[in-house]
Amino acid sequence: DAGITQSPRYKITETGRQVTLMCHQTWSHSYMFWYRQDLGHGLRLIYYSAAADITDKGEVPDGYVVSRSKTENFPLTLESATRSQTSVYFCASSRVPYNEQFFGPGTRLTVL
Amino acid sequence: AQTVTQSQPEMSVQEAETVTLSCTYDTSESDYYLFWYKQPPSRQMILVIRQEAYKQQNATENRFSVNFQKAAKSFSLKISDSQLGDAAMYFCAYRRGEGSQGNLIFGKGTKLSVKP
């Protein structure tokens, strides 16, 4: 049982390039979330999804795009990466919004 | 907007001793949940303990317990008999109750070191 996985675990890219971070969960959880973690800020919500084809913005959505065509996948795309998007990105899921959220292992993204 | 504050960027404890990490939050909601997450060097976010706001009894999980003071909006984590494996970043988090989108609002974290 893989649970929730993220790929890649590490990524280095250049300013202006498009990058997609993948998130896959095997529990059929309805709710999925993307957070970014930066020193001095804790984790902040980028986007979330309540179900397939239902997504909404979080606290820091600018420069990011998400989609959710299948319940188990929730990719996060940086359309034109900037240095300020250098961060660690976490995907999380929960069966219902008020249940425990399970986190993936994170993706460390560096934008040069 | 809800906010979560962890006023101790770093803490240190001797192995086998007890340490308390502080967390305060600001909300006008009556229905919410509070969490402590542990993040070891592996980066994995691990749920340590959760507290429902409607419950007066403080949550406990083995060596971990909380002191939930709803009126004071305080939610501290006590780690008893500290072990080397407890060394990690600890994040306090808040989530609104039913009817909310479910996202967590995190504090900035407290780095806990455990001395042998």
Contacts between the chains, C-beta under 8 A, distances in Angstrom:
chain1	res1	chain2	res2	distance
A	31	B	102	5.4
A	33	B	102	7.6
A	33	B	103	5.8
A	33	B	104	7.8
A	35	B	104	7.8
A	35	B	106	8.0
A	40	B	108	6.1
A	41	B	108	6.4
A	42	B	4	7.8
A	42	B	91	6.0
A	42	B	106	3.8
A	42	B	107	5.6
A	42	B	108	4.5
A	42	B	109	5.6
A	43	B	45	7.9
A	43	B	91	7.0
A	43	B	104	7.2
A	43	B	106	4.5
A	44	B	106	7.4
A	45	B	103	4.5
A	45	B	104	7.5
A	45	B	105	7.9
A	48	B	101	5.9
A	48	B	102	7.2
A	48	B	103	5.5
A	50	B	101	7.2
A	56	B	101	6.8
A	58	B	103	6.1
A	88	B	43	6.7
A	90	B	45	6.5
A	92	B	45	7.7
A	92	B	104	7.9
A	94	B	102	6.2
A	96	B	102	7.6
A	97	B	95	8.0
A	97	B	98	7.6
A	97	B	100	6.0
A	97	B	101	6.2
A	97	B	102	2.7
A	98	B	33	6.5
A	98	B	95	7.0
A	98	B	97	6.1
A	98	B	98	5.5
A	98	B	100	7.4
A	98	B	102	6.4
A	100	B	47	5.8
A	100	B	50	6.9
A	101	B	47	7.9
A	101	B	102	7.6
A	101	B	104	6.3
A	103	B	44	7.0
A	103	B	45	3.8
A	105	B	42	7.7
A	105	B	43	6.5
A	105	B	44	5.7
A	106	B	43	4.8
A	106	B	44	7.5
A	106	B	45	7.9
A	108	B	43	7.9
